[in-house]
Amino acid sequence: MSLSSDPSGQFEEVEPEAVLFAMLSGNDRIACRVEWSALRELAIAGTDADEVAATFKRHGQGSS
């Protein structure tokens, strides 16, 4: 079964290393984590590479 975004869209920045969020697999809630280093790699030109929350919102939940 594929994962889908949690409709709440909630996430938590865990300094200094990661963003925690949930995905859904049917009725099961799956705890997920993405490292800040991965989000920095996704940052586009003109965006502050340290703005991990903005990068997560742009590339994370809602893009599935």
ABEGO torsion letter per residue (X at the ends): XBBBBBAAGBBBBBOAABBBBBBBBEABBBBBBBBAAAAAAABBBGBBAABAAAAAAAABBGAX
